[in-house]
Amino acid sequence: MSASSCRELDRAVSSYVDGELEPSTMLAVEKHVEECPDCAERVAFEKAMRVSVRTAVLTVRAPDRLRARMACVMAAAEFDDAEPSRSSAQATDTAETVAPRMLPWRVVGPLAAAAMLSLVLGSMSRANKDADVAASQRPTTSTASLMTLDTLLEELVDQHAHPLPPETTNPTDVARFDQFVGVPVRPLTFRQNPGTLIGARMVPVRKSRAAMLQYVMQNGHRVSVYVYNPRQVRMVATPKLRERPADTGPVYVGRMNGYSVAVADRRGVGYALASDLDEGESSNMIVAVDQQQ
């Protein structure tokens, strides 16, 4: 299937898995998933993730103190409902044996809020523990699960051509993306061609994530840079990209959909750049890129 269809599914996969799409859109997505192994794998991953989250929430036990407070509130509600009119209660004994009473909203509301808070805190605690275990083990990514440079750059070019609103425009906020990307993310400096950060956001790239940093250079050109984990990308030349030797390591350059692209791995951090500059300028920028510490 076309790359544009895959990108459209990336944006709609959550709604598709949750069954929130319009019927016609749902049928179109299902047809694409049946014909595209990569997207079928992505949908299977999203469904498995939801099952894991649901299982984690169901295994959470509310803290004893919260359970005790809930029991006290329910007991007080039972007493308040029975006390005001004993004769009235006696007159309706028969009816109450048939239709059980519902708790009043003043009781149900706090109980529901407390239960939801307990589940959320418990699932967050479980998720944090799972993340710690995964981080300590850090299995090596298999070659079969690596994405190609073409895939990475197609996503970047699409985001560069149709940018979403930034999550932040403050350079000091960029470091919070580290935990999601898996490598250090910092504002970038471009030697001999200074630029100004105009926005940053997280973007999904297949089964991983990248930080997208957008700059306007002094010459007025707009540049988008992915900061990503290079362990998740197969760094080899493709028909669309050629390898260019550099002192800092190989750089892959080319053109996609009318934009110049360049990719490099610098000290264990991956950088991919898209712009309307020529290939030589993009290549020089990616070689000279550095993260502010």
Contacts in CASP RR format, 6 or more apart in sequence:
PFRMAT RR
TARGET T0000
AUTHOR 0000-0000-0000
METHOD contacts of the structure
MODEL  1
MSASSCRELDRAVSSYVDGELEPSTMLAVEKHVEECPDCAERVAFEKAMR
VSVRTAVLTVRAPDRLRARMACVMAAAEFDDAEPSRSSAQATDTAETVAP
RMLPWRVVGPLAAAAMLSLVLGSMSRANKDADVAASQRPTTSTASLMTLD
TLLEELVDQHAHPLPPETTNPTDVARFDQFVGVPVRPLTFRQNPGTLIGA
RMVPVRKSRAAMLQYVMQNGHRVSVYVYNPRQVRMVATPKLRERPADTGP
VYVGRMNGYSVAVADRRGVGYALASDLDEGESSNMIVAVDQQQ
1 32 0 8 1.000
1 35 0 8 1.000
1 36 0 8 1.000
1 39 0 8 1.000
3 154 0 8 1.000
4 158 0 8 1.000
5 32 0 8 1.000
5 36 0 8 1.000
6 36 0 8 1.000
6 38 0 8 1.000
6 39 0 8 1.000
7 154 0 8 1.000
7 155 0 8 1.000
7 158 0 8 1.000
9 16 0 8 1.000
9 29 0 8 1.000
9 32 0 8 1.000
9 33 0 8 1.000
9 36 0 8 1.000
9 39 0 8 1.000
9 42 0 8 1.000
9 43 0 8 1.000
10 42 0 8 1.000
10 155 0 8 1.000
10 204 0 8 1.000
10 206 0 8 1.000
12 21 0 8 1.000
12 25 0 8 1.000
12 29 0 8 1.000
13 42 0 8 1.000
13 43 0 8 1.000
13 46 0 8 1.000
14 46 0 8 1.000
15 21 0 8 1.000
16 26 0 8 1.000
16 29 0 8 1.000
16 43 0 8 1.000
17 43 0 8 1.000
17 46 0 8 1.000
17 47 0 8 1.000
17 50 0 8 1.000
19 26 0 8 1.000
21 29 0 8 1.000
32 39 0 8 1.000
33 39 0 8 1.000
33 40 0 8 1.000
33 43 0 8 1.000
34 40 0 8 1.000
38 206 0 8 1.000
42 206 0 8 1.000
42 207 0 8 1.000
45 207 0 8 1.000
53 123 0 8 1.000
53 127 0 8 1.000
56 123 0 8 1.000
56 126 0 8 1.000
56 127 0 8 1.000
56 130 0 8 1.000
57 119 0 8 1.000
57 122 0 8 1.000
57 123 0 8 1.000
59 126 0 8 1.000
60 118 0 8 1.000
60 119 0 8 1.000
60 122 0 8 1.000
60 123 0 8 1.000
60 125 0 8 1.000
60 126 0 8 1.000
62 70 0 8 1.000
62 115 0 8 1.000
62 118 0 8 1.000
63 118 0 8 1.000
66 114 0 8 1.000
66 118 0 8 1.000
69 114 0 8 1.000
70 111 0 8 1.000
70 114 0 8 1.000
70 115 0 8 1.000
73 107 0 8 1.000
73 110 0 8 1.000
73 111 0 8 1.000
74 103 0 8 1.000
74 107 0 8 1.000
74 111 0 8 1.000
77 103 0 8 1.000
77 104 0 8 1.000
77 106 0 8 1.000
77 107 0 8 1.000
81 101 0 8 1.000
81 104 0 8 1.000
82 89 0 8 1.000
89 96 0 8 1.000
102 108 0 8 1.000
103 111 0 8 1.000
140 231 0 8 1.000
141 231 0 8 1.000
141 232 0 8 1.000
143 234 0 8 1.000
145 207 0 8 1.000
145 232 0 8 1.000
146 232 0 8 1.000
146 233 0 8 1.000
146 234 0 8 1.000
147 205 0 8 1.000
147 206 0 8 1.000
147 208 0 8 1.000
147 232 0 8 1.000
147 233 0 8 1.000
147 234 0 8 1.000
148 233 0 8 1.000
148 234 0 8 1.000
148 236 0 8 1.000
148 238 0 8 1.000
149 233 0 8 1.000
149 234 0 8 1.000
149 235 0 8 1.000
149 236 0 8 1.000
149 238 0 8 1.000
149 241 0 8 1.000
149 252 0 8 1.000
149 263 0 8 1.000
150 238 0 8 1.000
150 240 0 8 1.000
150 241 0 8 1.000
150 256 0 8 1.000
151 205 0 8 1.000
151 206 0 8 1.000
152 205 0 8 1.000
152 210 0 8 1.000
152 226 0 8 1.000
152 228 0 8 1.000
152 233 0 8 1.000
152 263 0 8 1.000
152 272 0 8 1.000
153 240 0 8 1.000
153 241 0 8 1.000
153 256 0 8 1.000
153 261 0 8 1.000
153 263 0 8 1.000
153 272 0 8 1.000
153 274 0 8 1.000
154 256 0 8 1.000
154 257 0 8 1.000
155 203 0 8 1.000
155 205 0 8 1.000
155 206 0 8 1.000
155 226 0 8 1.000
156 212 0 8 1.000
156 224 0 8 1.000
156 226 0 8 1.000
156 261 0 8 1.000
156 272 0 8 1.000
156 274 0 8 1.000
157 256 0 8 1.000
157 257 0 8 1.000
157 259 0 8 1.000
157 261 0 8 1.000
157 274 0 8 1.000
158 257 0 8 1.000
159 203 0 8 1.000
159 212 0 8 1.000
159 224 0 8 1.000
160 214 0 8 1.000
160 222 0 8 1.000
160 224 0 8 1.000
160 259 0 8 1.000
160 274 0 8 1.000
160 275 0 8 1.000
161 257 0 8 1.000
161 259 0 8 1.000
163 214 0 8 1.000
163 224 0 8 1.000
164 201 0 8 1.000
164 203 0 8 1.000
165 201 0 8 1.000
166 198 0 8 1.000
166 199 0 8 1.000
166 200 0 8 1.000
166 201 0 8 1.000
166 214 0 8 1.000
167 173 0 8 1.000
167 199 0 8 1.000
167 200 0 8 1.000
167 201 0 8 1.000
167 202 0 8 1.000
168 174 0 8 1.000
168 199 0 8 1.000
168 200 0 8 1.000
168 201 0 8 1.000
169 197 0 8 1.000
169 198 0 8 1.000
169 199 0 8 1.000
169 200 0 8 1.000
171 187 0 8 1.000
171 197 0 8 1.000
171 292 0 8 1.000
173 200 0 8 1.000
174 185 0 8 1.000
174 186 0 8 1.000
174 187 0 8 1.000
174 197 0 8 1.000
174 200 0 8 1.000
174 211 0 8 1.000
174 213 0 8 1.000
175 184 0 8 1.000
175 185 0 8 1.000
175 186 0 8 1.000
177 185 0 8 1.000
177 200 0 8 1.000
177 202 0 8 1.000
177 211 0 8 1.000
177 227 0 8 1.000
178 184 0 8 1.000
178 185 0 8 1.000
180 202 0 8 1.000
180 209 0 8 1.000
180 211 0 8 1.000
181 202 0 8 1.000
181 209 0 8 1.000
181 210 0 8 1.000
181 211 0 8 1.000
181 227 0 8 1.000
181 228 0 8 1.000
181 229 0 8 1.000
182 229 0 8 1.000
183 227 0 8 1.000
183 228 0 8 1.000
183 229 0 8 1.000
183 230 0 8 1.000
183 268 0 8 1.000
183 269 0 8 1.000
183 270 0 8 1.000
184 269 0 8 1.000
184 291 0 8 1.000
185 211 0 8 1.000
185 227 0 8 1.000
185 291 0 8 1.000
186 291 0 8 1.000
186 292 0 8 1.000
186 293 0 8 1.000
187 197 0 8 1.000
187 213 0 8 1.000
187 291 0 8 1.000
187 292 0 8 1.000
188 197 0 8 1.000
188 213 0 8 1.000
188 215 0 8 1.000
188 225 0 8 1.000
188 227 0 8 1.000
188 289 0 8 1.000
188 290 0 8 1.000
188 291 0 8 1.000
188 292 0 8 1.000
189 289 0 8 1.000
189 290 0 8 1.000
189 291 0 8 1.000
189 292 0 8 1.000
190 215 0 8 1.000
190 217 0 8 1.000
190 223 0 8 1.000
190 285 0 8 1.000
190 288 0 8 1.000
190 289 0 8 1.000
191 288 0 8 1.000
191 290 0 8 1.000
192 284 0 8 1.000
192 288 0 8 1.000
193 217 0 8 1.000
193 218 0 8 1.000
193 219 0 8 1.000
193 281 0 8 1.000
193 285 0 8 1.000
193 288 0 8 1.000
194 217 0 8 1.000
194 218 0 8 1.000
195 215 0 8 1.000
195 216 0 8 1.000
195 217 0 8 1.000
195 218 0 8 1.000
195 223 0 8 1.000
196 215 0 8 1.000
196 216 0 8 1.000
197 213 0 8 1.000
197 214 0 8 1.000
197 215 0 8 1.000
198 214 0 8 1.000
198 215 0 8 1.000
198 216 0 8 1.000
199 213 0 8 1.000
199 214 0 8 1.000
200 211 0 8 1.000
200 212 0 8 1.000
200 213 0 8 1.000
200 214 0 8 1.000
201 211 0 8 1.000
201 212 0 8 1.000
202 209 0 8 1.000
202 210 0 8 1.000
202 211 0 8 1.000
202 212 0 8 1.000
203 209 0 8 1.000
203 210 0 8 1.000
203 211 0 8 1.000
203 212 0 8 1.000
203 226 0 8 1.000
205 226 0 8 1.000
205 228 0 8 1.000
207 232 0 8 1.000
208 228 0 8 1.000
208 229 0 8 1.000
208 232 0 8 1.000
209 228 0 8 1.000
210 226 0 8 1.000
210 227 0 8 1.000
210 228 0 8 1.000
210 272 0 8 1.000
211 226 0 8 1.000
211 227 0 8 1.000
211 228 0 8 1.000
212 224 0 8 1.000
212 225 0 8 1.000
212 226 0 8 1.000
213 224 0 8 1.000
213 225 0 8 1.000
213 227 0 8 1.000
214 222 0 8 1.000
214 223 0 8 1.000
214 224 0 8 1.000
214 225 0 8 1.000
215 222 0 8 1.000
215 223 0 8 1.000
215 224 0 8 1.000
215 225 0 8 1.000
216 222 0 8 1.000
216 223 0 8 1.000
217 223 0 8 1.000
221 275 0 8 1.000
221 276 0 8 1.000
221 277 0 8 1.000
222 275 0 8 1.000
222 276 0 8 1.000
223 273 0 8 1.000
223 274 0 8 1.000
223 275 0 8 1.000
223 277 0 8 1.000
223 285 0 8 1.000
224 273 0 8 1.000
224 274 0 8 1.000
224 275 0 8 1.000
225 271 0 8 1.000
225 272 0 8 1.000
225 273 0 8 1.000
225 274 0 8 1.000
225 289 0 8 1.000
226 270 0 8 1.000
226 271 0 8 1.000
226 272 0 8 1.000
226 273 0 8 1.000
227 269 0 8 1.000
227 270 0 8 1.000
227 271 0 8 1.000
228 270 0 8 1.000
228 271 0 8 1.000
228 272 0 8 1.000
229 270 0 8 1.000
230 265 0 8 1.000
230 268 0 8 1.000
230 269 0 8 1.000
230 270 0 8 1.000
233 270 0 8 1.000
235 250 0 8 1.000
235 252 0 8 1.000
235 263 0 8 1.000
235 265 0 8 1.000
237 243 0 8 1.000
237 252 0 8 1.000
240 254 0 8 1.000
240 255 0 8 1.000
240 256 0 8 1.000
241 252 0 8 1.000
241 253 0 8 1.000
241 254 0 8 1.000
241 261 0 8 1.000
241 263 0 8 1.000
242 252 0 8 1.000
242 253 0 8 1.000
242 254 0 8 1.000
243 250 0 8 1.000
243 251 0 8 1.000
243 252 0 8 1.000
244 250 0 8 1.000
244 251 0 8 1.000
244 252 0 8 1.000
244 253 0 8 1.000
244 283 0 8 1.000
245 251 0 8 1.000
246 264 0 8 1.000
246 283 0 8 1.000
246 287 0 8 1.000
247 287 0 8 1.000
248 264 0 8 1.000
248 266 0 8 1.000
248 287 0 8 1.000
249 264 0 8 1.000
249 265 0 8 1.000
250 264 0 8 1.000
251 262 0 8 1.000
251 263 0 8 1.000
251 264 0 8 1.000
251 283 0 8 1.000
251 286 0 8 1.000
251 287 0 8 1.000
252 262 0 8 1.000
252 263 0 8 1.000
252 264 0 8 1.000
253 260 0 8 1.000
253 261 0 8 1.000
253 262 0 8 1.000
253 263 0 8 1.000
253 279 0 8 1.000
253 280 0 8 1.000
253 282 0 8 1.000
253 283 0 8 1.000
254 260 0 8 1.000
254 261 0 8 1.000
254 262 0 8 1.000
254 279 0 8 1.000
255 261 0 8 1.000
255 279 0 8 1.000
256 274 0 8 1.000
258 276 0 8 1.000
259 274 0 8 1.000
259 275 0 8 1.000
259 276 0 8 1.000
260 274 0 8 1.000
260 275 0 8 1.000
260 276 0 8 1.000
260 277 0 8 1.000
260 278 0 8 1.000
260 279 0 8 1.000
260 280 0 8 1.000
260 281 0 8 1.000
260 282 0 8 1.000
261 272 0 8 1.000
261 273 0 8 1.000
261 274 0 8 1.000
261 282 0 8 1.000
262 272 0 8 1.000
262 273 0 8 1.000
262 279 0 8 1.000
262 282 0 8 1.000
262 283 0 8 1.000
262 285 0 8 1.000
262 286 0 8 1.000
263 270 0 8 1.000
263 271 0 8 1.000
263 272 0 8 1.000
263 273 0 8 1.000
263 286 0 8 1.000
264 270 0 8 1.000
264 271 0 8 1.000
264 286 0 8 1.000
264 287 0 8 1.000
264 289 0 8 1.000
265 271 0 8 1.000
266 289 0 8 1.000
266 290 0 8 1.000
269 291 0 8 1.000
271 286 0 8 1.000
271 289 0 8 1.000
272 286 0 8 1.000
273 282 0 8 1.000
273 285 0 8 1.000
273 286 0 8 1.000
273 289 0 8 1.000
274 282 0 8 1.000
275 281 0 8 1.000
275 282 0 8 1.000
275 285 0 8 1.000
277 285 0 8 1.000
END
